[in-house]
Each structure stands twice: as structure tokens, then as C-alpha cells.
Amino acid sequence: MSLVDLIMPKLGESIMEATVLRWHKQPGDTVAMDETVLDIATDKVDSEVPSTAAGVIEAILYKENDVVPIGTVIAKIKVAGSVAVAPSTPKAPDNTKKVEDIPYQPTTTSQSQASTGNGVRFYSPLVLNIAQSEGIGMAELERIPGTGQDGRVSKKDILAYVANRSHATTSSPAPSVPVTAVVQQPQSALAAAEATPVVYQGNVEIIEMDRMRKLIAKHMVDSKRTSPHVTSFCECDVTNLVLWREKIKKEFEKREGEKITFTPLFVEAIVKSLKKYPLLSSSLDGDNIIIKKDLNIGMATALPSGNLIVPVIKNADQLNLVGLTKQVNGLANAARNNKLRPDDTTGGTFTLTNVGTFGSIMGTPIINQPQVAIMAVGAIKKRPMVIETPQGDTIGIRHMMYISLSYDHRIIDGALGSTFLNSVSKELENFDIDRAI
């Protein structure tokens, strides 16, 4: 008999940890190859983890609701010596591994040793970004005590350390104090403050956020802290687009078996503009800009719970309008019915969100990290507009829409952001009303 490790699988770009939702097996239970052992969740999607071997569950190493780093051993399976098993650890990276799949690590001559289950101390991208911006090297980072899972350094830990570090440099010289003592004092004060009950005045109702809303909230706060956001706006005349869709939608549905919405038309315009301005489809890795050649467009989709998820249209530039429509409808339906797979929400290089679905005329969306830009489209409204013709100006009723682009000002300046947005607007305004389907 031998033991096989079941590890927390990698679930996509930028996902560094997952929460254990439910164990389907307990120690002593038999399990078949590929049979579901547990359910896990990230800020993007819930997923099942299958067994990598046939045998008996020997040990479960984490409890439900524990947050576990990717690559950590989460259970052990006892298998017969003659039974062939699937690899229990991730494959070693090959020469084709993309740069964006490799978590950023500051350059150093040594690796910090194990406080996580896989033998290497884990640092989240957010912690590394804060360390880099504050000039904290790896050697100094390794000395910061962590209060997170398995001693991991959390955002609170490094911010408390930075605050004390700044205070120490501006105050008068004091006797040398161990780093542990410096860090623990504000942490203790913070813990005491958090433990103090809050009294609410008046008639209130207290609703605890569900798990996904907590993860979304963290993702949004981390994004605002990581990227300096700038938002540009553009007014767009989409009359030709609206009239064309109205004209062909019944024939399109009859021929293709799919309803055509505005979303695939927006995605098509975005893709054409991204080819002209590829910097909008990129990410940052330290001081390196990683331009993504695969144009994978995320589309923010509302779930029945009211939360949002962002399924991704892979290689959108290689799909025609029919293909885009089927991808959009398929992913939207899967999201509403909780049928999305982990791969459906990974690999996005640019995101589209339609705030007009809920009646808003414009929005200032938050960047979906590690991307550098996100575009919002507002509600389409009829308005009287000045129309310029060779015979002179006239007033006409036009279908108008505001579009907005939030972008990471570290690498995208206002000129490029506005130019890209204007390019998308022109693609929509110049839509061929006589286009064949």
C-alpha cells in the first residue's frame, strides 16, 4: 500500500487560494479515480475537486471553510501498490508556459522556507506589490511575522509593518527592538478594536455578506489598491446598430437557433480596437508589461443571487458574429444556472460590463485584476441630436449610448485610453446597416 497526495489544483490566472466548501468523502471512505472528493470556491467560481487515484481516504488535512493556497496537499489517499495512479502533484512547467501564469517574485538569491504545506512561504500578489512599492526586499519580507493561514503574511501584517517602519524612521532614535515586537503591537491593538462590539443606532437590519460577496468585496478593494484608476467617457450614436439588429433578429434566431443581443456586437467592436491598440490587452509583472496576444474577453454577468461573475470568451478575435453570439449566450446561461466550469472564468485579457442592462446610462467600472482595462456600456436612449449633412444641419431622433473605459494609469495614459474608447465608438457608429448575417 502507498499514499498519494491530493493537492489543491490551480484554477486559473491570478487565483492563489481557494476555500474548502464541503467534503464529499471522509477518512475511511473508498474513492474511485475522478470521483468528486470535495467542493471548493474562489472569488470567480465554485468547483469540484476529483480524486487523482482509486483507493481509500487516509487523511483530510483541512476543514470546511479553511482557505488553502494553491498547490497545497489537502488529503491523502491510500492506494494498492499495483494500482496505477494519476500524478498527484502539478506538472513541472515546460518551455511553453506563459509569463502571465507565473506569480511575481522579487529577485532574490534565496527562497524563504516553508510555512505553507508545500515547503515554500507563499506571498500573495497584493503583498508583493505592497512590498515592492515600499522598497521592502525579500530578506526583510521574510522577517515579517504572518497571522494568516500557516503563518502567511497578510495585507494587514505588511501594512502594520510599513506603518511602524515609517514611524521608526521619522521618530527619534530608540533602542533596537526585534521586528516581532514592533509588528505585534499594532496587530494586538487592531485585534482589540475589531473585538469591540459596534452599537448601531435607530431601526436597522444586519445582513451578513455571503461567501461570494465577501470574495468580490476583497477583489474590488485589492484592485483599487493595486491600480490607479482613471475613467474616460464617450457618447456613441448606435442608431445603425439598433436598426440592423431589429431588422435581422427574427431571421437570425430562426436560422441559428440563437437570440442575438447587443453584447456580441460590442465584443466585436472591442476586439477590432484591441488589435489597433494592444496595450489595452496586457498585464503588469513588476516592471514588465505583458501584452496578451490571445484576445479573451470577459463579460460581467449577473447571477440569480445578485452577485456578479465574469465568464470569458476565449480567442474572441477568431470568432465571427454567429460564433460570438453562441459563446455569449452559452456562457450567460451557464452562469445563471451555476453550470460554469473553472476554465470558463480564467484567462481574460479585457472585460466588458453592461450597466445599461439595469437602466444606468453610464458607469465607472473597477478593473478586473490582473487586467489593465474594463469597458462599460450604458443604456441605449432615444434623443434629439444635431445631424450634419451636405445640405446643412438638421435635428433627428437618434439611438444614443454612453460608453466608459476604466484603465490602469500606471501604463495607460489618458491619450491612449481616450483614443481606444473613441475607436470602439467609431466601430459602433459606422456599423453597416446593410450587413448580411
VOGU-3710 file (C-alpha; in Angstrom, 3 decimals, decimal comma):
1> mslvdlimpk> 0,000/0,000/0,000  1,149/3,560/-0,683  -0,128/7,081/-0,102  -0,987/9,569/-2,846  -1,274/13,295/-2,124  -4,402/15,121/-3,281  -3,456/18,756/-3,856  -5,408/21,978/-4,221  -5,471/22,406/-8,034  -4,532/25,553/-9,925
11> lgesimeatv> -7,787/27,153/-11,044  -6,529/29,871/-13,350  -4,537/33,040/-13,696  -4,223/35,194/-10,551  -6,029/32,650/-8,321  -3,680/31,834/-5,451  -6,038/30,222/-2,932  -9,417/28,532/-2,616  -11,916/27,905/0,170  -12,974/24,394/1,123
21> lrwhkqpgdt> -16,769/24,348/0,920  -17,697/20,722/1,541  -16,017/17,325/1,823  -17,898/14,560/0,000  -15,557/11,909/1,440  -14,288/11,241/4,948  -11,325/9,194/6,236  -12,008/5,511/5,635  -14,287/6,123/2,619  -13,406/4,472/-0,676
31> vamdetvldi> -12,965/6,716/-3,694  -12,754/5,997/-7,420  -10,497/7,703/-9,927  -12,018/11,085/-10,917  -14,765/10,803/-8,290  -15,553/14,101/-6,560  -13,803/14,387/-3,199  -14,661/17,956/-2,213  -16,181/21,249/-3,386  -14,061/24,407/-3,376
41> atdkvdsevp> -14,684/28,073/-4,142  -12,706/31,065/-5,368  -13,777/34,649/-5,985  -14,639/33,591/-9,532  -16,433/30,243/-9,444  -17,272/27,167/-7,366  -15,752/23,887/-8,488  -15,380/20,190/-7,671  -12,033/18,515/-6,993  -11,844/14,944/-8,313
51> staagvieai> -9,680/12,165/-6,929  -6,374/11,568/-8,696  -6,327/7,899/-7,618  -8,591/4,978/-6,704  -8,279/3,908/-3,087  -9,288/4,830/0,458  -9,211/8,295/2,025  -6,440/8,075/4,627  -6,498/11,643/5,964  -8,173/15,012/5,412
61> lykendvvpi> -5,813/17,887/6,201  -8,157/20,896/6,087  -11,594/21,627/7,497  -14,573/23,114/5,697  -14,306/26,918/5,302  -10,493/26,779/5,511  -8,669/28,936/2,939  -5,945/26,858/1,280  -3,096/28,019/-1,020  -2,948/26,517/-4,499
71> gtviakikva> -0,572/23,533/-4,667  -1,048/22,546/-1,007  -1,708/18,919/-0,055  -5,303/18,750/1,185  -5,834/14,993/1,620  -4,036/11,663/1,408  -5,357/8,617/-0,424  -4,194/5,062/0,356  -3,850/3,009/-2,827  -2,768/-0,531/-3,613
81> gsvavapstp> 0,848/-0,797/-4,756  -0,135/-2,333/-8,098  -2,728/0,294/-8,910  -1,683/2,957/-11,427  -2,452/6,451/-10,204  -2,524/9,848/-11,820  0,229/12,310/-10,924  -0,531/13,774/-7,501  1,399/16,986/-7,977  1,211/19,619/-10,697
91> kapdntkkve> 3,276/19,018/-13,811  6,619/20,723/-13,909  6,494/23,882/-16,006  7,581/23,409/-19,613  9,117/25,826/-22,089  5,684/26,884/-23,367  4,444/28,191/-20,017  3,169/31,741/-20,386  4,781/34,516/-18,394  1,448/35,669/-17,014
101> dipyqpttts> 0,885/32,283/-15,346  3,978/32,715/-13,140  3,327/34,578/-9,848  5,573/37,603/-9,422  8,505/37,073/-7,054  11,041/39,808/-6,260  14,532/38,899/-7,487  16,487/37,208/-4,705  19,314/34,770/-4,210  17,402/32,584/-1,772
111> qsqastgngv> 13,888/31,238/-1,285  12,090/31,687/2,031  11,433/28,324/3,636  8,259/26,591/4,480  5,403/27,889/6,434  2,902/26,547/3,882  2,285/22,914/3,150  4,400/22,787/0,006  7,672/23,881/1,603  7,811/27,498/0,352
121> rfysplvlni> 6,420/30,512/2,151  3,643/31,932/-0,015  3,195/35,653/-0,701  0,095/36,898/-2,492  0,489/39,285/-5,463  -1,025/42,073/-3,340  1,551/41,603/-0,561  4,373/41,509/-3,127  3,110/44,685/-4,812  2,976/46,499/-1,455
131> aqsegigmae> 6,469/45,247/-0,595  7,836/46,420/-3,935  6,203/49,854/-3,696  7,559/50,318/-0,141  11,078/49,148/-1,055  10,902/46,031/1,111  13,286/43,340/-0,149  12,729/39,607/0,136  15,092/39,259/3,108  13,123/41,916/5,019
141> leripgtgqd> 9,794/40,432/3,901  10,771/37,042/5,285  11,235/38,569/8,750  7,667/39,900/8,938  5,560/37,641/11,199  2,400/36,428/9,499  -1,012/35,988/11,122  -2,618/34,257/8,135  -3,033/30,599/7,263  0,182/28,686/8,125
151> grvskkdila> 1,923/31,893/9,108  1,311/33,663/5,795  1,885/37,412/5,676  -1,483/39,071/5,076  -2,259/42,567/3,845  -2,884/43,640/7,454  0,507/42,283/8,508  2,532/44,131/5,877  0,559/47,386/6,240  1,086/47,299/10,016
161> yvanrshatt> 4,784/46,652/9,429  5,023/49,533/6,926  3,257/51,871/9,353  5,699/51,005/12,142  8,626/51,158/9,734  7,651/54,684/8,659  7,126/55,758/12,266  10,516/54,373/13,261  12,330/56,312/10,508  10,716/59,660/11,408
171> sspapsvpvt> 10,920/59,393/15,213  13,991/59,886/17,369  16,450/57,006/17,602  15,384/54,308/20,040  16,979/51,134/21,321  16,937/48,241/18,874  13,688/46,317/19,114  13,035/42,935/17,452  10,775/43,132/14,393  8,310/40,778/16,072
181> avvqqpqsal> 7,766/43,194/18,936  7,270/46,137/16,571  4,688/44,336/14,454  2,733/42,655/17,217  1,810/45,853/18,998  -0,405/47,365/16,254  -1,768/43,917/15,412  -2,876/43,489/19,032  -4,439/46,938/19,022  -6,183/46,173/15,737
191> aaaeatpvvy> -7,473/42,856/17,066  -8,778/44,586/20,195  -10,531/47,232/18,077  -12,137/44,565/15,900  -13,302/42,682/19,001  -15,120/45,753/20,359  -18,850/45,365/19,615  -20,376/48,045/17,395  -23,644/49,614/18,521  -25,999/50,691/15,708
201> qgnveiiemd> -28,475/53,490/16,285  -32,084/53,502/15,093  -34,101/50,848/13,280  -31,575/48,688/11,408  -31,342/45,229/9,895  -27,990/43,444/9,891  -27,315/41,098/6,958  -24,088/39,121/6,850  -22,463/39,033/3,415  -22,479/35,621/1,772
211> rmrkliakhm> -19,197/33,935/0,845  -19,136/35,119/-2,769  -19,953/38,711/-1,833  -17,060/38,708/0,658  -14,702/37,448/-2,045  -15,975/40,024/-4,553  -15,549/42,792/-1,982  -11,942/41,749/-1,347  -11,257/41,528/-5,095  -12,615/45,048/-5,658
221> vdskrtsphv> -10,670/46,615/-2,770  -7,467/44,883/-3,883  -7,979/46,158/-7,435  -8,400/49,782/-6,342  -5,325/49,489/-4,162  -3,263/47,880/-6,937  -4,195/50,094/-9,905  -4,591/53,881/-10,045  -7,948/54,043/-11,832  -8,813/56,621/-14,489
231> tsfcecdvtn> -12,155/56,600/-16,337  -12,842/58,214/-19,718  -16,293/58,634/-21,297  -17,621/58,794/-24,840  -21,069/59,392/-26,353  -21,900/56,996/-29,146  -24,601/57,063/-31,854  -25,647/53,409/-32,260  -28,696/54,024/-34,457  -27,431/51,848/-37,331
241> lvlwrekikk> -26,618/49,048/-34,887  -30,073/49,146/-33,289  -31,938/49,277/-36,611  -29,845/46,420/-38,073  -30,454/44,152/-35,094  -34,174/44,918/-35,146  -34,279/44,055/-38,832  -32,454/40,697/-38,682  -33,132/39,299/-35,186  -36,073/37,058/-36,168
251> efekregeki> -34,294/35,637/-39,193  -31,120/35,182/-37,158  -32,922/33,233/-34,439  -34,734/31,089/-36,992  -31,533/30,258/-38,853  -29,087/29,878/-35,955  -31,370/28,873/-33,099  -29,920/31,709/-31,005  -31,198/35,125/-29,992  -28,775/37,891/-30,928
261> tftplfveai> -28,230/40,529/-28,250  -26,094/43,652/-28,385  -23,283/42,014/-26,398  -21,623/40,117/-29,292  -21,741/43,325/-31,359  -19,990/45,214/-28,550  -17,396/42,448/-28,211  -16,746/42,547/-31,957  -16,049/46,308/-31,809  -13,776/45,884/-28,779
271> vkslkkypll> -11,736/43,152/-30,481  -11,182/45,273/-33,595  -9,939/48,147/-31,420  -7,705/45,923/-29,288  -5,899/44,845/-32,442  -5,122/48,508/-33,115  -4,134/49,272/-29,506  -2,755/46,031/-27,994  -1,539/47,691/-24,785  -5,147/47,632/-23,573
281> sssldgdnii> -4,893/43,816/-23,531  -1,992/43,430/-21,131  -0,965/42,984/-17,526  1,875/44,133/-15,281  4,514/41,857/-13,748  6,716/44,065/-11,639  8,303/46,479/-14,119  7,426/44,307/-17,135  4,378/44,880/-19,344  2,985/41,576/-20,610
291> ikkdlnigma> 0,954/42,105/-23,806  -1,593/39,311/-24,301  -1,801/38,132/-27,898  -4,823/35,937/-27,150  -7,836/38,252/-27,015  -10,049/36,695/-24,337  -12,966/38,980/-23,491  -14,639/38,710/-20,098  -18,289/39,692/-19,836  -19,697/40,606/-16,426
301> talpsgnliv> -22,849/38,554/-15,831  -25,399/38,835/-13,020  -26,160/35,677/-11,051  -29,620/34,884/-9,601  -28,207/35,803/-6,172  -27,421/39,309/-7,401  -23,657/38,715/-7,342  -21,570/39,162/-10,480  -19,306/36,688/-12,243  -17,124/37,191/-15,322
311> pviknadqln> -17,127/34,281/-17,799  -14,572/34,618/-20,597  -14,980/34,344/-24,381  -11,707/32,685/-25,389  -9,985/33,826/-28,619  -12,814/36,229/-29,414  -10,872/37,630/-32,366  -11,121/34,259/-34,128  -14,935/34,077/-33,955  -17,430/35,528/-36,412
321> lvgltkqvng> -20,656/37,144/-35,230  -22,517/33,824/-35,089  -19,716/32,266/-33,049  -19,624/35,236/-30,667  -23,391/35,071/-30,210  -23,301/31,376/-29,327  -20,423/31,907/-26,896  -22,152/34,857/-25,211  -25,473/33,025/-24,849  -23,873/29,777/-23,726
331> lanaarnnkl> -21,745/31,397/-21,033  -24,595/33,606/-19,806  -26,940/30,622/-19,481  -24,283/28,564/-17,709  -23,710/31,414/-15,249  -27,411/31,789/-14,455  -27,745/28,039/-13,869  -24,493/27,707/-11,862  -23,009/25,458/-14,563  -19,806/27,393/-15,250
341> rpddttggtf> -16,557/25,414/-15,163  -13,372/26,871/-13,620  -11,873/27,272/-17,110  -14,859/29,431/-18,148  -13,753/32,260/-15,857  -9,984/32,235/-16,379  -7,584/33,791/-18,864  -9,457/37,039/-19,513  -7,421/39,879/-21,042  -10,106/42,609/-21,202
351> tltnvgtfgs> -13,573/42,909/-19,640  -16,913/44,298/-20,817  -19,710/45,147/-18,402  -23,193/46,258/-19,460  -24,530/48,648/-16,823  -27,326/49,594/-19,219  -28,996/46,255/-18,501  -30,108/47,713/-15,173  -31,078/51,126/-16,561  -27,865/53,062/-15,863
361> imgtpiinqp> -26,750/55,421/-18,626  -23,071/55,203/-17,635  -20,725/53,695/-15,071  -17,181/53,774/-13,687  -16,267/50,077/-13,500  -13,421/48,645/-11,410  -10,616/46,852/-13,265  -10,706/43,062/-13,128  -7,150/42,255/-11,991  -4,641/41,440/-13,393
371> qvaimavgai> -6,095/43,130/-16,487  -5,459/46,832/-17,100  -8,788/47,997/-18,556  -12,544/47,415/-18,437  -15,272/48,990/-20,587  -18,849/49,732/-19,531  -21,769/50,315/-21,886  -24,832/52,200/-20,707  -28,498/52,064/-21,636  -29,414/52,993/-25,210
381> kkrpmvietp> -31,745/56,009/-25,216  -33,535/57,905/-27,988  -32,573/61,579/-28,009  -32,887/64,535/-30,392  -29,481/65,146/-31,931  -27,942/67,527/-34,449  -27,228/65,663/-37,705  -24,676/67,147/-40,066  -25,469/66,705/-43,779  -24,072/68,231/-47,020
391> qgdtigirhm> -27,273/70,255/-47,187  -26,856/71,607/-43,651  -27,579/70,677/-40,055  -30,889/69,045/-39,092  -32,436/67,673/-35,913  -33,224/63,953/-35,780  -34,123/61,232/-33,293  -31,088/59,008/-32,718  -30,287/55,999/-30,542  -27,526/57,226/-28,208
401> myislsydhr> -25,365/55,384/-25,697  -22,570/56,367/-23,315  -19,548/54,094/-23,088  -16,809/54,405/-20,464  -13,356/52,923/-20,010  -11,571/52,495/-16,685  -7,874/51,852/-17,101  -4,677/51,389/-15,110  -2,874/54,742/-15,196  0,469/53,083/-14,409
411> iidgalgstf> 0,821/52,071/-18,063  -2,146/53,613/-19,911  -2,220/57,385/-20,194  -5,316/59,454/-20,845  -4,434/59,931/-24,505  -4,267/56,192/-25,200  -7,320/55,408/-23,082  -9,413/58,046/-24,831  -8,108/57,060/-28,269  -9,051/53,421/-27,689
421> lnsvskelen> -12,504/54,401/-26,428  -13,067/56,633/-29,443  -12,015/53,741/-31,704  -14,689/51,484/-30,167  -17,235/54,281/-30,567  -16,414/54,719/-34,265  -16,708/50,960/-34,858  -20,218/51,043/-33,401  -21,284/54,285/-35,103  -20,066/53,153/-38,519
431> fdidrai> -21,841/49,799/-38,338  -23,034/48,697/-41,797  -26,825/48,721/-41,699  -26,900/46,538/-44,840  -24,605/43,888/-43,359  -25,525/40,295/-44,230  -25,866/37,722/-41,465
//
